[in-house]
Amino acid sequence: MSANGALLVSWYTTKVDVKFTRAARKHKVGRERALQAMHNASYTGEILMGGDAKKILWLGHDNTGRALEIITVQDSPTQPIVVIHVMDLRSKYRHLYEQSKETT
């Protein structure tokens, strides 16, 4: 945990803070659940969306086993990861989630 209580994600070799936009809260998934799913992610990969920033898709489950999809941006490895989208896993990404669980 960081000084402000946020979970530090160690997807990279160094730990970075995770911040949430207001838009990330649209589907009413709590921050703690999202952080758990990021920590438990069985799939992460770059996705193509509008804008210049590289966007990363995380597919993982929270501590209750509920699968979530999370989209983040990060300007550089030393900057915080910014969560811009969190919701229950949709069928659109279900195949990636299921395939990644088989290999982990």
C-alpha positions in Angstrom: 0.0 0.0 0.0 1.1 3.5 -0.7 1.0 6.3 1.9 -2.5 7.3 0.6 -3.8 3.8 1.0 -3.9 2.9 -2.7 -2.7 -0.6 -3.7 0.6 -0.5 -5.5 0.4 -2.7 -8.6 3.6 -4.6 -9.4 2.8 -5.5 -13.0 6.0 -3.6 -13.9 9.4 -4.3 -12.2 8.8 -1.2 -10.1 5.7 -0.4 -8.1 3.5 2.6 -9.2 0.5 4.3 -7.8 -2.9 3.6 -9.3 -5.4 6.5 -9.8 -9.0 6.4 -10.9 -10.9 8.8 -13.2 -14.5 9.7 -12.5 -15.5 7.9 -15.7 -13.9 4.7 -14.3 -16.7 4.7 -11.6 -19.5 4.8 -14.2 -20.4 1.1 -13.7 -20.3 1.4 -9.9 -17.4 -1.1 -9.4 -15.5 -0.2 -6.3 -11.8 0.7 -6.4 -10.8 -2.1 -4.1 -12.5 -4.7 -6.4 -10.8 -3.2 -9.4 -7.4 -3.2 -7.7 -7.9 -6.8 -6.7 -8.8 -7.8 -10.3 -5.6 -5.9 -11.5 -3.5 -7.8 -9.0 -5.1 -11.1 -10.0 -5.2 -10.3 -13.7 -4.7 -13.4 -15.9 -4.6 -11.2 -19.1 -3.0 -7.8 -19.8 -2.5 -6.4 -23.3 -2.5 -3.2 -25.3 -5.7 -2.4 -27.0 -6.4 0.1 -29.8 -8.7 2.9 -28.9 -8.9 6.6 -29.8 -6.4 9.1 -28.5 -2.6 9.1 -28.3 -2.0 7.3 -25.0 -1.3 3.6 -25.0 -4.2 1.8 -23.3 -3.8 -1.5 -21.5 -6.7 -4.0 -21.0 -6.6 -6.0 -17.7 -8.8 -9.0 -17.3 -9.0 -10.5 -13.8 -11.2 -11.5 -10.9 -11.8 -9.8 -7.6 -11.6 -11.7 -4.3 -15.1 -13.0 -4.7 -14.2 -14.5 -8.1 -16.2 -11.9 -10.1 -14.4 -11.2 -13.5 -13.8 -7.6 -14.4 -12.4 -5.7 -17.4 -10.2 -2.7 -16.7 -8.7 -0.2 -19.1 -5.7 1.9 -18.0 -3.4 4.5 -19.4 0.1 5.4 -18.3 2.3 8.1 -19.8 5.5 6.6 -18.6 6.6 3.8 -16.2 7.4 6.4 -13.5 3.9 7.9 -13.7 0.8 6.6 -12.0 -1.4 4.1 -13.8 -4.7 5.8 -14.5 -7.8 3.6 -14.5 -10.3 5.0 -17.1 -12.8 2.1 -17.3 -14.0 -0.7 -15.0 -16.9 -3.0 -15.4 -18.0 -6.6 -15.2 -16.4 -8.7 -17.9 -18.4 -8.6 -21.2 -18.6 -11.3 -23.7 -16.4 -9.2 -26.0 -13.4 -10.1 -23.9 -14.6 -13.4 -22.3 -12.5 -15.5 -24.8 -9.3 -13.7 -23.8 -10.0 -14.2 -20.1 -10.8 -17.9 -20.5 -7.8 -18.6 -22.6 -5.5 -16.7 -20.3 -6.8 -18.6 -17.3 -6.0 -21.9 -19.0 -2.3 -20.9 -19.4 -1.7 -19.5 -15.9 
